Amino acid sequence: MPQKKTVADKAKLDEIVAEARRNQTLREQSYRGQALKMYPWICGRCAREFTHKNLAELTVHHKNHDHDFNPPDGSNWELLCLYCHDNEHQRYEETRYGVSSQTAKAAAPESTHNPFANLKSLLQNKNS
């Protein structure tokens, strides 16, 4: 047999709903909330599209890497998926500490294996 809801239960439920609405308003006022209202829900790098279902995977990237610089016009923000955002910060750190892809390539040993080295003689033997 279902229990009747008391006035106290209803008051508690109303309080929970009111708090959830306040929290939503605070989130929407944050730079992420503002950016999600300004820009389409698409990653600025890989063009992956987002819905309410996977929106948690879409992040706000600060173009100048200063999280305290949040102009209301959104000019320092871009929406990036988690993967592209991580990649962007990795590239920034590599640049910041003097590691670049050119430096990494120069440091890597050259390959000495040549899979086609003996191909000509193998083909000549096959045709003979």
Secondary structure as the mmCIF struct_conf table of DSSP 4:
data_model
#
loop_
_struct_conf.conf_type_id
_struct_conf.id
_struct_conf.beg_label_comp_id
_struct_conf.beg_label_asym_id
_struct_conf.beg_label_seq_id
_struct_conf.end_label_comp_id
_struct_conf.end_label_asym_id
_struct_conf.end_label_seq_id
HELX_LH_PP_P HELX_LH_PP_P1 PRO A 2 THR A 6
HELX_RH_AL_P HELX_RH_AL_P1 VAL A 7 GLN A 29
BEND BEND1 SER A 30 SER A 30
HELX_RH_AL_P HELX_RH_AL_P2 TYR A 31 MET A 38
BEND BEND2 TYR A 39 TYR A 39
BEND BEND3 TRP A 41 TRP A 41
STRN STRN1 ILE A 42 ILE A 42
TURN_TY1_P TURN_TY1_P1 GLY A 44 CYS A 46
STRN STRN2 GLU A 49 GLU A 49
HELX_RH_3T_P HELX_RH_3T_P1 HIS A 52 GLU A 57
STRN STRN3 LEU A 58 HIS A 62
TURN_TY1_P TURN_TY1_P2 LYS A 63 ASN A 64
BEND BEND4 HIS A 65 HIS A 65
TURN_TY1_P TURN_TY1_P3 HIS A 67 ASP A 68
TURN_TY1_P TURN_TY1_P4 PRO A 72 ASP A 73
TURN_TY1_P TURN_TY1_P5 SER A 75 ASN A 76
STRN STRN4 TRP A 77 CYS A 81
HELX_RH_AL_P HELX_RH_AL_P3 LEU A 82 ARG A 96
TURN_TY1_P TURN_TY1_P6 TYR A 97 GLY A 98
HELX_RH_AL_P HELX_RH_AL_P4 SER A 101 ALA A 107
BEND BEND5 ALA A 108 ALA A 108
HELX_LH_PP_P HELX_LH_PP_P2 PRO A 109 SER A 111
TURN_TY1_P TURN_TY1_P7 PRO A 115 ASN A 118
HELX_RH_AL_P HELX_RH_AL_P5 LEU A 119 ASN A 127
#
